Amino acid sequence: MEWFNVGRIVNTHGIRGEVRVLSSTDFEDVRFAIGSKLAVFKKDDKKPTWVTIESVRRHKNFILLTFEGYNNINLVEPFKEGLLKVTKDQLDEDVLEENEYYYFEIMGCEVLSEEGEQIGTITEILETGANDVWEVKAPNGKKHYIPYIEDIVKEIDVEEKKIIIHVMEGLL
């Protein structure tokens, strides 16, 4: 089974079974919705513990969650430093808008100009607020920063791991 990381439980919060989660998903409202099922992988566990989200709220840079049936600190203490994951099947249920992709689909894609010139490979995705910016590492090791906007990104083929961009003056 293929698993995708959506967050890490960094600590407990209070005594009523709340956990403090550092999110690593681009679909927080779906992943951490009340009733959502998540797998908790504790440090040395081979098998995850499945939990269902009972409550969710934001607190500073964290998301605070409680799970059904885990209503005190002693029950969630073992989850500390655990990873929250979902299965590939759970991803397929998401409603991706047109021109929306998962980070894992974009990472590692080869970026080419409209003329077919190789520009590099996407090594990181930076969230800037207005739009994501892709860090592209050229074959010579130089890094380029490509904004994910319509004027520049012309074609994305996640199956072939290829992205065609329009190279505007001053972009590279």
C-alpha positions, 0 to 999 in steps of 0.5 A, spaced: 500 500 500 502 506 498 502 512 503 502 519 503 504 523 509 499 529 511 502 531 518 506 530 524 504 530 531 509 534 535 506 534 541 499 533 546 495 539 547 492 540 554 489 534 558 483 532 553 486 528 548 488 534 543 494 533 539 498 538 536 499 537 528 504 540 524 501 539 517 505 537 510 499 537 506 496 542 501 489 540 502 488 541 510 481 543 509 480 536 506 485 532 510 483 535 517 476 535 516 471 532 522 470 525 520 476 524 516 480 518 517 487 518 518 493 513 519 497 514 525 504 511 524 508 511 531 515 511 531 517 503 531 510 501 528 509 497 522 502 497 522 498 504 523 493 506 528 487 508 524 483 514 527 477 519 526 477 526 527 472 529 532 474 536 532 479 541 529 482 548 530 488 552 528 492 554 534 498 559 531 502 554 526 499 548 528 492 544 527 489 541 534 486 535 533 482 530 537 480 523 535 474 519 536 474 515 542 481 518 545 478 523 549 484 524 554 492 525 554 494 518 556 490 515 550 494 520 545 501 520 549 503 514 545 502 518 538 507 523 540 512 524 534 507 519 530 506 521 522 499 522 520 498 519 513 493 517 508 493 512 502 493 513 495 485 511 495 484 517 499 487 521 495 483 519 489 477 521 492 479 529 492 476 533 487 482 537 484 480 543 480 483 543 473 490 545 473 491 543 480 496 537 482 499 534 488 506 536 490 509 529 489 506 529 482 510 536 480 516 534 484 522 531 480 518 533 473 523 535 468 522 542 465 523 544 458 522 551 454 517 551 448 523 550 444 524 543 447 531 546 451 532 542 457 531 547 463 532 542 469 528 538 474 523 541 480 527 540 486 522 544 491 515 547 491 515 554 495 508 557 497 509 564 496 501 566 498 499 568 491 502 562 487 507 557 488 514 558 485 518 552 483 525 551 484 528 548 478 535 545 478 539 546 472 544 540 469 549 545 471 547 545 478 544 553 478 537 554 481 532 557 477 525 560 480 519 559 476 512 562 478 506 557 477 502 562 473 498 561 466 503 566 462 509 561 464 507 554 465 504 552 458 503 544 459 504 539 465 504 532 463 505 528 470 504 521 467 511 523 463 514 527 468 514 533 463 513 541 464 513 546 458 514 553 460 514 559 456 521 563 458 520 570 458 525 575 458 529 575 465 526 569 467 532 565 467 
